[in-house]
Amino acid sequence: MADSGRLVKVEVDCTDIVDEKLPEYRKLAENGKVNDALEGLLSLEKQTRMVSDAPSSIRVLLAIVQLCFDLKEWDLLNEHVMLLTKKRSQMKTAVAAMVEECCKFVDQTPDLQTKLKLIDTLRTISEGKIYVEVPRARLTLELAKVMEKEGNLKKAAFVLQELQVETFGSMERNEKVEFILEQMRLCLATNDYIRTQIISKKINTKFFDDDAELVQALKIKYYKLMIELGQHKKDYLNICKNYQALFNTPKVQEDETRWREGLKNMVLYVLLAPFSNEQSDMLHRVKGEKKLEQIPKYREVLECFIKQELLEWSTFQSAFGALLREGLPDDPATDVFTPGSAKGDEHWEDFKKRVTEHNIRVIAQYYTRVTMSKLSTLLMLPESEVEEYISLLVTNKTIFARIDRPAGIITFRQAKNPSTVLNEWSSNLNALMSLVGKTTHLINKEEMIHTLVK
């Protein structure tokens, strides 16, 4: 008791006692007196715990669990692990050391039932304890893998989602990313796309700027999962961006087959994306890629959509259809337009729509007004489909158009009010007069110089 009336725990070094007693209790266990050995070790553990000798307490706890493991007494191990963590004034460092040691025993269990029971025991005692959050996370991941092998994907995903590893301060950043990627993978496997999108935002993509081999492997895994997510949402522009990130990975750049495939996918998905300012910017960025010169056919396909010229679908299909869908002997195709597959056929239909939309945008630039029949002839589509395409592009604010159904006329220019027309005329007139004045001044200057020369 201190002078202030406050209880003070006296720290005593029990190293000598532990050095003396541990070999004795091991011999007792070897001679078959397991209970006597465990009772002695528990008594020694209490002695070290009450005097706050952390190093000695850790040694005793590890000796107890090691003894149970050596004897293959798994039930006894589970029982003593639970018992030791509930002891009064048990030190956190001792519990953390014991849990980490027991984690090593998980992979050495004789059967699945024993393994699950040990994992459950360790997860129970570590629940809510920050100082053992990392071992608990690793045990949860192991449990999820077991559930996945048993075919219970939803339960495995649910168990792993309980972990908020991004808040773990003691876990390495690489390991955090591995856990989050595993959460994303299981969510995709269970078709939980919304949760996958939410979890993916926990990873800051700046982490992948590191050129370390492990980080690059995690980067490739992350972007492949994001591509799979984008396929479900049909978010072609984001898929293109993800392929661009993969293409720029040093590990991919070293492999010609991989960067060629990535670059081809970039070209095809940027063309599949609906037109927008962002899509147009990405289109020109892809065109500016130097390595695209080594894939000339795909560069031609890209340039067809950059040029402000009409594309006839039948001609385009005969020129590039085989290349894009089936590939050539020296230029294999990607899996974007694979014939016979549901995704491939769906992408091909979307690609056909993009060709039609491109043609409408080109016509809107050259025509102020056009009849529906003329537009239908130019697009080689029925009038009903032409109207649907125009309505879609107007809704998306890609073009401006007004359809006069009784007259069968489509107007691609917005009518201007008189004041706007007058202002434009006045501005143009001022600009013209300014040019005339400047030209007159230059003529007078030249005449004066010519006169002086004479």
Secondary structure, 3 states (H helix, E strand, C coil): CCCCCCCCCCCCCCHHHHHHHHHHHHHHHHCCCHHHHHHHHHHHHHHHHHCCCHHHHHHHHHHHHHHHHHCCCHHHHHHHHHHHHCCCCCCHHHHHHHHHHHHCCHHHCCCHHHHHHHHHHHHHHHCCCHHHHHHHHHHHHHHHHHHHHCCCHHHHHHHHHCCCHHHCCCCCHHHHHHHHHHHHHHHHHCCCHHHHHHHHCCCCHHHHHCCCHHHHHHHHHHHHHHHHHHHHHCCHHHHHHHHHHHHCCHHHHCCHHHHHHHHHHHHHHHHHCCCCHHHHHHHHHHHCCHHHHHCHHHHHHHHHHHCCCCCCHHHHHHHHHHHHHCCECCECCCCCCCCCCHHHHHHHHHHHHHHHHHHHHHHHHHCCEEEHHHHHHHHCCCHHHHHHHHHHHHHCCCCCCEEECCCCEEECCCCCCHHHHHHHHHHHHHHHHHHHHHHHHHHHHHHHHHHHHC
